């Protein structure tokens, strides 16, 4: 990348010599013979870095530094100083200079210093841009992403949130289904009413039934008193049923009745309870396949799926990764009291190559680990968790030209299965084939 540099020195030979050396590094260089002339250039051009003599007639280098730091705080300033003014150079560092070099400067050292200063500035500007983008997200602050897919999801959320319609949120584990559910409730007329969440897969059948619908005293062993269920607690508000695809037929029937009649009875009870509750559900399962297998009621599916919001996996929307990184860096840096300024470009490249089988949840855990392990202000590849591949070749399948279709398919299935730790369900999802098809292919190609 080509940067605009400004060299300020009242000695013509020095400033022109430095200018020629820096131009050889690919930069565009502006020259100024005084501090006043330098400020004129600043007001006319977009300057990325300044190299300035410390002692000059008129507006001195010290005064120029103070003006730049005050008016252009993101522009690094490298000070040039004679051996007799080292103390002044040290003071300049306290006043905001990036670093200093003694005259005559070592051009190789100067080149390295300029690269480091520009890299740090670039990191800061990227981080600030991402934070500003996050700050602009006033409507749905919890939903982070700028990809076309996420923009469409935001539009659907904005349209469906004010209504009473049931919403089914689908997508792989870790893509942020709960965040979408939160946004729907928070932007609905029910936002000040109860918002109840239930993770259906975490409870057994008997416990889930009691959790959702409540129970009467003595209705089963351990029922020592009457207990109100989650549907009852969510009256006039919203209930979010996560992993709805994991519930059994008995509970499916009772939820269907709530959707149709807004009524139910507690476990062991005879009193009919009426509720006005908006239902939002989520699943990582293919419910249509479950219907075909007889595991999920078709009538319930259509009641839940009035509006469907499908969240694509993170690997299909890489544009969202920088925003998510910025948000997680800020969150965990503040939480752990660490002065993290940004992330090294090499570390970003590593994260960009990773397939993220665990989606946003995996990325979030990765950034938290990196913040905790980081010893400086910039996160490097060494700070990332060991399981994140740092070798780009490990994330890509290389096929020899002329290989047969069958051999290419075999290698792709083997590579993906290995990368996902042998998880056949996730492998089938990523490759876009059914589990039965995958199992047939594994047998056909003798993949163990």
N, C-alpha and C positions, 0 to 999 in steps of 0.2 A: 504494500500500500504506500502511496506517495503522500508525504506530509509536507506542510509548509513550516519552515524553520526561519527564525530571525536571529542573525548574528549582529551583536552591538559591540563596537570597539572603536575608540578614537584613533587607533593606529591602523592606517589603511592596509598595510601589508598583512597584518594579523587577520583582520576581518575578511579580506579577499582570499587569503590562503585557507582559512577555515571554510569559507563558502565553497571553494572549489573541492575541498576534501569531502564535504557533506553532500555535494551534488553527485559525487561519484558513488555514494551510497543510495542514490535514487531519490533524494529529497529535492524539493524546490526551496531555494534559499534566498531570503531577502537580507539586504545589508543596511546597517544604520551606523552613522559615525558619532551619534550622541544619544542621550536618553530622550531628549525632546523629539528627535527624528524617529526614534524607535516607537514612541507613542503615536506619531503620525501614521506610521506603517500599520500599527495595531488597529487603528480606527478605520483603516482602508482595506486590510486583508484579514483572512481567517488564519490566524497563526496557531500552530499546534505546540511549538516549543521555542524557548528563547535561550540563547547563549550570550551572556553579557559580561563585559569587563566590569570590575568593581569600582575602579577609580577613573572618573571621566569629568571633564569640565562641564559646567551647567548642571543639568539633571544627572546626578551621579547614579552609578549602578545600584547603590543601596536604595536610593529614592525610587528608581525605576522599578526595582523589585517590589517595593511596598505598593506601588500603584497597580502593578500587574496582579499581585496577590489579592488586592482589594477589588479590582474590577474584573479580573479573569482568573478566578481561583483554581480552575481546572488545568491551566496552562503551566507546565513545569518550567522552571528557570534554573539553568546551570550557570554558576558564577565562575568567571576567570579571574585569577588573582595572582599577584606577585608574591615572592617568598616573604616579603616584609609585611604583608597584609593578611596573613593567615587568620589572625584573631578576628579581623573584620569579616572574613569569609565564614568563620564559625558563627558569628552573630547573624550573618545573612541566612544561614541554615535555620537558626531559631526564628527568623522572620518569615520563613516559608520557602526558601530556596530548596530545590530538589537535591543538589549536590554542588561541589566546587572542584575545580582543577587549577593547578598552579601553572603559570606561564614558564616556558612555552609548553602548551599542552601536548600530551602524547596522543596522536591522532587515532591510533587504534583503540586506546582507552576511551577517548571521547566518543568514538563510534559505538562502542559497547554501551556506554553510559546513556547515549541518546536513545538507543534501541530500548533499553530498560525503562527509561522515563516515558517514552511514547507508549510502550506496552502497558505500563501502569495507568496512564491517562486513558487509554482505550478501554481498559477493564472498568475504570471508574465511570466513564461515560455510558458504557453498555449497562452497567448495574443501575445507574441513575435513570436511564431510559426505561428499563424494565420496571423499576419502582414507580415511575411516573405513569406507566401504562396500567399498573396494578391500582394506583390511586384513582385513575379515571373510571374505574369499574364500580360506579356508585350503585347501579341498579341491582347487580348480582355480585357482590364483592367476594363471595365464597367460590364462585365458578371461575376458574382460571384457565384461560386459553384464548388464542386469537386465530386458530385455524378455521377454515370454512365450515368444517363439521361442527365445531363448538359454537360458531356464530348462529348456525341453524338451530342448534339446541337452545341457545339463549332466546331466540325468537319464539320457539314453541313454548318454552317456560313462561315467557312474558304473556303469551296468548292464553295459556291454559290456567295459569295461577289464579286469576280472579274468578274462575268458574267453580262449579261443584263436581266436575267430571272426574271419574276415576282415572288414574294414570298408572301405566305399567312401564317401569324403567328396566331396560335390558342391557346386558353387556357383561364382559368378563369380570372376574373378581378383581377388585382394586382399581376399576376405572373411575370411580367417584359417583356411584349411583346414589349413595346416601346424601351427598352434597346437593345433587339435583333435587332430591326429595325435600331437603331443608329449604332450598330456594323457592320451591313451589309453595310450601307453607308460609314462609316469611313474606312472600309477596301476594298473599291471598287475603281476603277479608277476615279470615280466621286467625291471622297472625298473633293476635292477643289472647287467643283461646288455647286450650291444651294441645300440645303436640307430643304424641305418644309413639315411641319406637319399640318394635318387637323383632328380635332376630329369631325367626321361626326355626332355623336349622339347629339352634343351640339348645332346644328343649325337646324332651320326649313327648309322645302323643298326649299322655294324660296331663303332664305339666303344661303343655301348650294350650290345651283346651281350657284349663283352669286359668291360665295367664290371660287368655283372650276374653273369656266370658265370665270369669269369676266363679265362685262356688258358695254353697250354703254350708252352714255348720253341720258336721257329721256326714257330709256327702261321700267322704272317703276317709281312709285312715290318715290321720294327721290334720284333717280339716277341723281345727279347734274353734274356728269362728267364721262368720260370714266374710267373704272377701270380694270386693268389686273387681271386675275384670278390666282389661285395657280398653275394650270398646266403650264400656261405661265411663271410664275416666276420660276418654277422648270426646265425650259429648260436646257438640258445638265446635269442636276443633278438628284436628287431623290425626289419623293413625297411619303410621308407616310400617308395613309388613315386609321385612327384608327376607330374602330367600323364600319367597312364596311357593316356589316350585318344589320345596321339600316337605310340604304338609300332606297328610294323608286324606283319604276320601271322606272320612267322617267329619273332619274339621272343614274340609272344602264345602260340604253341604251347609254347615252352619254359617260360614262366611257368605255363601251365596244367598242365604236367607236374609242376612243383615243388609246385603246390597239391594235385594229386591223389596223387602218389607220394612227394613230398618228396625227389626225386632229380634230378640233372642231371649233365652232363659239361662240363668246361671246353672252350673253343674249341680245336679241334685235339687234344683229348685223348680217351682211351678209358676212363679210370678213372671209375667212377660214384661220385658224391659224394652222401651223404645229409645232409640238414639238417633241423633243427627250427626253423623261422623263422615268426614271426607276420607276416602281410602286411597292411599298411594302405595303401590307395591313394587318390588324389585326382585329380579332373579338373574342368575348367570346360566340358567338351564334353557334348553330349547323346549318351550312349553308345547309347541305344535307336535314335536316328536313325542313328548310325554302323553299327549292326547291320543296319538296313534297307538301308543303302547298301553293305553288304558290306565295310566297312572295319574292323569289330570283331567278334570271335568271340562268338557268343551263349553258348556253353558257358563261356568265360572270364568273361564278364560275370556270370553267375549264381554262379560260384565266388568272384568278388571282392565281389559285392554281397550277401553273407550278411546284413550289417547296413548300411543306408544312413543316413548322416547328411547332410542337406542344410542348408547354411548360407544363409539369406536375405541378399540384398544390404543394405547399410547404409541405403539409402533406405527400406527396408521396416521398419526397426526404429530409428526416430529416438530412442527412449528410451535407447538404448545410447550415443549420441553424447556426452552429458555425462561419463559414466564414462570413456570412451576419451580425451576431452580432458584430464581430470584426470590420468589415468595418463601420457599423453604429455608433458603440461606438467611433471610431476614428473621424469620421466626426462630430458628434454632440458635442463631448468633445472639439474639436478645435473650432467649431462654437460658443460654449457657454463659452469658456475660463475656462473649468473645468478640474482639474487634475485627470481624471478617469483612474485608473490603470487596472481595470478588473471587472469581475463579479463573485459574490459568487456562488459556486457550486449549492447551493440550488435554487438560482434564475435561473441558467441555466437549472436545472431540471424542474422548473415550465414552462419555455419557451419550453422545449422539450416535455412536455405533452400536450401543447395547440394544438388544431387542426388547427389553423390559417385559418379560413374561408375567411379572407381578404388577405391571402397570403403575399407576400413580402411587399406590401404597409402597411399592418397591423403591421407586424414585425418592419418595419422602424419607424412607428409612435409610437409603443410601446417603442422602444429603445430611441427615442428622448425624450419621456415623462420621462423615467427612469433616463436619464442623467440630465434632468432639476431638477427632484425631489431629486436626490441623494445628501446627505449632506456630504458624505465622499469621499474616493478614490475608494471604492469598491461598486458596485451596489448589493443591497440585495433584497430579495423578497418584502420587504416593499416598495421599490422604484418603483416597477412595477405598471402599471395602475390597478385600482380596478377590471376592468372587466376580467383581466387575472386570471383565477382560480388558487388559491394557494393550493387547496385541490385536490390531485390526483384522489380521488374517483369521483369527479364531472366530470372528463373528460373520464371516462370509464363506459361502460354499463356492469353491472353484471347480469348474467343469472343463474338461479338455474338449477342444473343438472337434466335432465329428462324432461325439459320443452318442450312442443310441438313446431314443426316448425312454425306453425301459430302464436303462442304466442310470440316466439322469434322474428319473423318478425314484429309483432305489436309493441313490445317494442323497437326494433331497429329504426323503422320509427318514433315513438313517441319521443324517446330520441334525434335523429338527428334533427328532426324538432324543438324541444325545444331549442337545443344547438345553432341552427342557427337563433334563434329569429323568427321562423315561416316562414322563407323564403323557399317556396315550390320549386322554381326553383333550388336553391342551394342544397336543400335536395335531389332532384331527381338526380342532377349531382353527388353528393358525393356517393349516394347509387347505382349509375350506372343503373338507370332505367329511362324511359321516363316520362314526366310530366303527360301524360294521365294515365299511369300505376300507378303513385303515387296517383293521384286523385281517381282512382278506389279503391286503397288500403285504402286510408283515409276513403272513404265511407263504404267500406266493414268492416273495423275494428272500425268504428264509432269514428274516431280520429278527435276531433274538432280543 
